[in-house]
Structure formats: C-alpha cells, structure tokens
Amino acid sequence: MLITVTGASGSGKSEFAEDLLLRLDGDGPGNRIYVATMEPFGEEGERRIRRHRDLRRGKGFETVECCRDLKDLTLPVQRGRRPSVLLECMSNLAANELYREEGRPFEKEEFLRKAEERAGREILAGIERLLEQAERLVVVTNEVFSDGISYDASTERYLALLGAVNRELAVRSDVFVEVVCSIPLYLKGGPL
C-alpha cells in the first residue's frame, strides 16, 4: 500500500504521517523503518534532524539514512514480515538527486533538463523498490507550489521535478492526503 501525505511547511503533515503509520502498523515496535532523506547542512539542518528524531522517539522506528539512490536501499526484514516504512521527505530527496553533482553548471538549461529527467527516474525507481520491500509505504512531501513567486531557472527546475514526482505519487498512491493546519483532507482513498 502506498500512501502520500502532502502539506505546507508547518502544516502537521509529518506528525500526521507518523501517527497514521503507527495506527496502520498495529503490531507494535520492531518493524518500522523511518527513511530519512535530509542531508544535515549547517546548524539549522542539524536542529531539524534532532527535532524529528525527538518527535519519533519511543515510537519503534529504526532510522535509515538515505539522502539519494533510494533504488539501491535494502530494508531489513524483522519478525518474518516486511516492514512499514515512512519516507521523510520527498522534497529533500528531490533536491539531493537534482543537485547531486558538485560544481556543475546549473545555470545551463540543457544540464538542468537532463538532471531533472535523471532525478525523476531515480526517485520513482526508488519508490518502486521500497514498495517491493514494504508492507506499507507512507511518503511525506511538500506543497511548495502556491506562493506565486518567480524563481531562478535552477529553482524552477527543482519545483518542476517535485511537481512531476508528486503527480506520479498521486497516480500511484492508494491514498493521497493533504494536511492543512493539522486537518487531513483526503484527496484520494481514505480516510484511514
């Protein structure tokens, strides 16, 4: 089962996704995987990672760091069954995949287009790989498309990539839910 949870920054989507997975899992701790995609850049990044670890402490998650190359991740099987997986979050993974090559000329349109296509393929292959291994997969992503601001070409490519991945997740998901002010709005499937 694939469940996608989206929402704006600070919407409560992460807490909702964790609680949903815990409710669906039902077997208690020991077979829950939290796939963390954030690369810890600077003090702010470290603070955000600590905050998320504190929020899920005692909930029975095993954390697996995977900042890119999701398709190469092999999940542990415990107690004879496939794990329940929470991937947090797609927006970090998309940025990591898109901007993975250090020192490349991101301002050049041809490079950006090829990087976006490659990143999209890599991410979706990674989602398929997780679905093969997981009992259920909950993916957290961000709603970043409604601010009305114009960005530089590199940021626009990132937004286009995340938008394309989110659309594909919506198509493939059994349940697609947007969290607004901690209120879940089921756009596909559900409520669970």
Secondary structure, 3 states (H helix, E strand, C coil): CEEEEEECCCCCHHHHHHHHHHHHHCCCCCCEEEEECCCCCHHHHHHHHHHHHHHHCCCCEEEEECCCCHHHCCCCCECCECCEEEEECHHHHHHHHHCCCCCCCCCCHHHHHHHHHHHHHHHHHHHHHHHHHCCEEEEECCCCCCCCCCCCHHHHHHHHHHHHHHHHHHHHCCEEEEEECCEEEEEECCCC
